[in-house]
Amino acid sequence: MKTLSKLILIVFVLCCFACKQNPAEAPEHIAMVNNHKEMEKSHEKMSDAHKIMKDDHQQMTDTHKNIEDDSVHVVIEKNHMQLLAKHGELIKAHKALIDKHAELETKHVSGEITLEQMTKEHESMKTEHEDMEKEHFSISEEHVRIKTEDEKMLNEDKSKSSNQE
């Protein structure tokens, strides 16, 4: 009878541990991890776009050095510099969001937070990420607009110079 009681207890304990699901294997957690990878890819694209914007800005300022009446171009440079600063802050905020998201994954896997808490926080972060992507898109469009305006003005300046000669 003693052996039977011990056997029943062992089976009960094994069943309890066997039934407990690993949080990392939950479909919601796997979806969150996949979403995190997408966020990282998006961040990389944002960072690459920022490098291009910085290169464009340097090219813009280098080109403006050769212009005599540069007052209008200085305004464009200033606007572009403000746009770069705004985009730089967006990149930093997005990186912080990705770090926070990674921390959320870790907390869920360790059992520090429940699936429901993880899902709620993940949805909030996902929305924040989507908002940041929209802001990035808006800044990118503004960058193209400023660059196009500057090129148009440079062409007008060249046209005026060639007509005066």
KAJOGI-V384889 format. One record per run of one state. SS is the DSSP state (alpha for helix, beta for strand, coil for the rest). FROM is the first residue (numbers start at 1). TO is the last residue. Records with the same first field share a line. If there is no record, write none. Layout:
SS: FROM-TO / FROM-TO
//
This chain:
coil: 1-1 / 20-22 / 26-26 / 65-70 / 111-114 / 165-165
alpha: 2-19 / 23-25 / 27-64 / 71-110 / 115-164
//
